[in-house]
Amino acid sequence: MSLLDLEKHFAFYGAYHSNPINVAIHILFVWPLLFTALILLYFTPPIFSPSQTLLNVIHPVFVFNIGFIFTVFYSLFYAALDIKAGSFVAVITFLCWISSSFVANSLGFELAWKVVLVVQLIGWIGQFLGHGLFEKRAPALLDNLAQALIMGPFFVILEILQTTIGYEPYPGFEKKVKARIEANIKEWKDKQQKKLS
C-alpha cells in the first residue's frame, strides 16, 4: 500500500466501517481518543525549550514535546494525502493540541491521567462494541495498527465531509473507493466462509 494513496487507505478503512451504526460510533469516539492522548502526551518532557523572546509570543502552556511532534506529523501527513480535506483536518488536529495543552495544564497530571483513562476506556470499548455488535468484523487495528491509529481521525472527518457536502478529493473517488470496499468485504466474507467449511 503506497503511503500516500488515499484511495487505498480509505478503502481499507471503509471495509471495516461499512455499518452506519459502527460509523456513527467512530465519529463519536475517534476524536476524543486523539484529544485525550494529546492530554497525556502533554506531560512528556520537552524536546526543546523556546527562547524567552519566543515564549513572549507563544503562550507558556504549550510544551514542544512528543504530543507536538505527533501533531505536526499527523497534520503534514493528512495534508499530503489530500490538500483540501487534509489541511482542514490538520487545522483541527492543531486545535486539539492547543486545547488539550490548556486542559492538561489546568487539570495537572494527578487528575488528567484519570480523565484520560476514563475517556480512553469508554472510547475503545465503544469502538470494539461497534465492531462486534454492528460491523460483525474485528477492528482494522488488529490487521494494521499504525494505519488504524493514524488514519482514523482523518477518515472520520472525510466521511462527514462526503456525507454532508458530497466532498470528493477528486472526481470519481467515492465510486472507486466503494468498489474497493465491496471487493474487500467480499474477500473477507469468502475467507470466513472457507474457515467455517
Residue pairs with C-beta under 8 A, 6 or more apart in sequence:
1 8
1 9
1 12
1 147
2 8
4 80
4 81
6 81
6 82
6 169
6 173
7 173
7 176
7 177
7 180
8 180
9 81
9 147
9 151
9 155
10 155
10 158
10 177
11 177
11 180
11 181
11 184
12 140
12 144
12 147
12 184
13 140
13 147
13 148
13 151
13 152
13 155
14 155
14 177
14 178
14 180
14 181
14 184
15 140
15 180
15 181
15 184
15 185
15 188
16 131
16 135
16 137
16 138
16 139
16 140
17 23
17 26
17 135
17 140
17 155
17 159
18 135
18 181
18 185
19 130
19 134
19 135
19 136
21 130
21 134
22 130
22 131
22 134
22 135
23 159
25 126
25 127
25 129
25 130
25 134
26 127
26 130
26 152
26 156
27 156
27 159
27 160
28 126
29 122
29 123
29 124
29 126
29 127
30 123
30 127
30 152
30 153
30 156
31 92
31 96
31 153
31 156
32 119
32 123
33 119
33 120
33 123
33 124
34 93
34 96
34 152
34 153
35 96
35 99
35 100
35 119
36 100
36 115
36 116
36 119
36 120
36 123
37 116
37 120
38 67
38 70
38 71
38 96
38 97
38 100
38 101
38 104
39 100
39 103
39 104
39 107
39 112
39 115
39 116
40 104
40 112
40 113
40 116
41 65
41 66
41 67
41 70
42 63
42 65
42 67
42 100
42 101
42 104
42 105
42 112
43 104
43 109
43 112
44 63
44 65
44 66
44 67
45 65
46 63
46 64
46 65
47 64
47 65
47 66
47 68
47 69
48 64
49 64
50 58
50 64
61 101
61 102
61 105
62 68
62 98
62 101
63 101
67 97
67 100
67 101
68 97
71 93
71 94
71 96
71 97
74 90
74 93
74 150
74 153
74 154
75 89
75 90
75 91
75 93
75 94
76 90
77 86
77 150
78 85
78 86
78 87
78 89
78 90
78 93
78 154
79 86
79 87
79 90
80 86
81 154
82 158
82 169
84 167
84 169
85 154
85 157
85 158
85 161
85 167
85 169
86 154
88 157
88 161
89 153
89 154
89 157
89 158
92 153
92 157
93 153
103 112
104 112
107 115
127 139
128 139
131 137
131 138
131 139
137 188
139 148
140 147
140 148
141 148
141 149
158 167
161 167
162 168
162 174
168 174
